[in-house]
Amino acid sequence: MKIVLGGSRQIHSIPQELVHLIEHWVEAKYEFLVGDAPGADSAFQKALKKLNAQAVTVYSSAGYVRHNFGNWQSIHVDSALKSKSNARHAFKDRAMTAEADLGLMLWDCESAGTLSNAIDMLESSKVCKIWVRPDSELYSFDNLASLNSWLNLYPEVSTEARKRLKTYRQREHKRLKESQPKLFN
């Protein structure tokens, strides 16, 4: 089982209940996919290192790995974007969610990127757990309908998350189309 761990850059620690869950996953020999950003990614990496997790892969789209606290294997995902904007990190996020079987996100109710990851997982019929900081509550979603119903509580960030996913998919479609060999000149 491969688990993608992600979340808001504004969350810098992992609740103890989630540390216990991750510890169980480490003992079960699950694999972990995590980004290299400050915030939740770094907090997850520190927890995995403390738990002596071995099966960890760090993903980056920054051109270099910003954080890799366990000196684990890393994968660079090229966005092909000329801009240094946060949009380039969507490419590594999509690579991780595509590879993973399950997601665990730490959400501050403001990060559209984190929410995009959860939506992407559920659109691929994968389970995604979301720990919500203001509630200090862990929610588990196994289908998009249940997430959509819950997201009625967060209309602005939900709209932004879907907009980001749409933009990413348009960019990826264009990139793939441009990389196809032309059959007729």
PyMOL commands that set and color helices and strands:
alter all, ss='L'
color gray80, all
select helices_A, chain A and resi 16-27+40-50+86-99+112-123+144-151+155-179
alter helices_A, ss='H'
color red, helices_A
select strands_A, chain A and resi 2-7+31-35+56-60+73-76+102-107+127-132+137-141
alter strands_A, ss='S'
color yellow, strands_A
deselect
rebuild
show_as cartoon
